[in-house]
């Protein structure tokens, strides 16, 4: 399928001037994918499945790195952010989730607006984004979240608020007697700047019915993100893989995301992450190997021609795999995090207390250039020996 905006992309033209890796040149399947990219055509679902199943991993990673380099050179992005989980009380009980607690559980909690702000206070001088998601609280409405966002913006006007997954928006709208669009508009006016991409899981409803019954449908997820885009709110998008989905399901998921991006142009980053099995109720999961994780990240960069950034989410995949992923198509490693519960409960033991210098060192150790970004990638600061030496603006559409 031809994609006009791809054919006119500067990064696509740039590939024609770059030296092609021998591992790509020597493989017919990879050259078929590269020819599609260089001619401005979209890599098809069928070709995506064949790449996933048959492409040699070194060549696949090299092709993804080539595409990434055509966009951003050797730059890899991160930000100084803080994760705050608003509540672990949830009306759902998704089979893959280890974070959720019932309201009567002794470990259940729900932060007040003041408690939420107090979590941010110690980090306020060093971060420019707070990332806040949580369970589906049975009582909170749009007014409760609006109060929380207003208080946060009043105290920390420089901090961008990235909060609420699509299923949270749907739940809050239902509790508030509002449409999801009206809910998003109200919360945006209260200070919500962008949405994270969590909750996409696999955008195939037959799979969702087995792993997260009761969550929003695939079409709901895409519609709610599209509504946020219409309001000028950028969002991320995600994919949880390594549960019970097939390769075809994964590629279908990627295709649905790029089709939504064609329509509303608001996805700024795709975050693929593997299922972590600890403390969950999904024993039939086909867990992703390290090789498979890199394969999925690489394929994501090749297929998602219209989504600017691919994240190697180190809180999920760990520092070691993240350093491989940023040489295999990913251009972002998230941020300093400060505190994180959802991945930790699921089994992650990756450090959450990194500073900017620690992340810069991780990127540099991979032979790449660390770049500090703000929440929407509009301001970039290149790192060198712990000193910011250059600031420039990123062409988002590139």
Secondary structure, DSSP 8 states (H G I E B T S, - for coil): -B-HHHHT-HHHHHHTTS---HHHHT-HHHHHHHHHHHTTB---HHHHHHHHHHS-HHHHHHHHHHHHHHHHTTEEEEE-EEE---B-B-S---TT-SS-B-TTSTT--B--HHHHHHHHHTTTTT-SEEEE-----SS--HHHHHHHHHHHHHH-TTSEEEE--HHHHHHHHHHHT--HHHHHHHHHHHT--BB--TT-S-S-HHHHHHHSTTS--HHHHHHHHHHHHHTT--EEEEEEESSS--HHHHHHHHHHHHHHHHHH--EEEEEEEE---TT-S-TT-----HHHHHHHHHHHHHH-TT--EEE--HHHHHHHHHHHHTTTT--EEEE-BS---HHHHHT----SB--HHHHHHHHHTTT-EEEEE-TTS-SEEEEETTEEEEEE---TT-
